[in-house]
Amino acid sequence: MFLGIDICSTARLRKALERSPFLRDEVFSPAEVEYCAGARVPEQHLAARWAAKEACLKAVGLSVLGYDLSRLEVVHRSTGQPELAVRSPELRADLERVTGSRSFTTLLSISHETDYSVACVMVMP
Ligand SMILES: CC(C)(COP(=O)(O)OP(=O)(O)OC[C@H]1O[C@@H](n2cnc3c(N)ncnc32)[C@H](O)[C@@H]1OP(=O)(O)O)[C@@H](O)C(=O)NCCC(=O)NCCS
């Protein structure tokens, strides 16, 4: 079992997107951008998604630089509970390799406060 956590500052994410607007599409999927745009403070939810992607890769000791992060997507179950959809074939292959399992699963939990968002990810073989 692998566990990762990450925290992301809302202000830092906002500044990064102002400086480099292309990051929005590079890091987040269209559905993530749409979901966050509908929130009162979109950057807070984008920060949570950045933290979720970092936490997943941190859990298994992989680098965020190695993958198309927009294809590691935060989605919601019908209950509202968030989960990760691993749509990047490269990342899926590496997660299979690290976990030693073709049927690995992930668990995700997200929380926000005004200034920071946190995400915790568990990866299980
Ligand atoms: C889920 C809940 C704990 C969120 O707590 P909160 O203090 O308001 O907000 P937080 O900042 O800590 O967490 C927000 C995140 O919780 C997650 N979340 C939402 N619903 C959730 C659920 N049912 N279970 C687990 N996580 C949930 C989301 O990922 C959300 O972040 P996002 O909108 O960026 O994806 C709270 O709304 C709650 O108790 N809801 C009751 C459960 C419920 O509504 N169930 C629906 C049954 S159909």
The ligand as an ORCA input file, in Angstrom:
! r2SCAN-3c Opt
* xyz 0 1
  C     -18.205     16.030      1.998
  C     -18.036     17.025      3.138
  C     -17.450     16.275      4.325
  C     -17.102     18.168      2.676
  O     -16.641     18.870      3.814
  P     -16.381     20.445      3.832
  O     -15.713     20.765      5.126
  O     -17.628     21.154      3.449
  O     -15.380     20.757      2.636
  P     -13.858     20.325      2.420
  O     -13.143     21.491      1.894
  O     -13.259     19.660      3.633
  O     -13.990     19.200      1.306
  C     -14.432     19.486      0.026
  C     -14.130     18.293     -0.823
  O     -14.794     17.157     -0.286
  C     -14.954     16.217     -1.329
  N     -16.261     15.606     -1.179
  C     -17.453     16.068     -1.593
  N     -18.419     15.191     -1.280
  C     -17.821     14.151     -0.652
  C     -18.291     12.919     -0.100
  N     -19.573     12.596     -0.118
  N     -17.385     12.083      0.451
  C     -16.073     12.405      0.484
  N     -15.566     13.551     -0.051
  C     -16.445     14.414     -0.599
  C     -14.809     16.947     -2.651
  O     -13.672     16.440     -3.310
  C     -14.627     18.403     -2.239
  O     -13.651     19.080     -3.010
  P     -13.911     19.460     -4.561
  O     -15.239     20.127     -4.632
  O     -12.779     20.400     -4.876
  O     -13.840     18.173     -5.309
  C     -19.385     17.647      3.535
  O     -19.892     18.353      2.432
  C     -20.387     16.607      3.978
  O     -20.354     16.110      5.101
  N     -21.301     16.252      3.114
  C     -22.306     15.255      3.520
  C     -22.130     14.045      2.699
  C     -22.967     14.199      1.508
  O     -23.402     15.275      1.161
  N     -23.209     13.087      0.846
  C     -23.968     13.159     -0.334
  C     -24.809     11.913     -0.404
  S     -25.561     11.817     -1.979
*
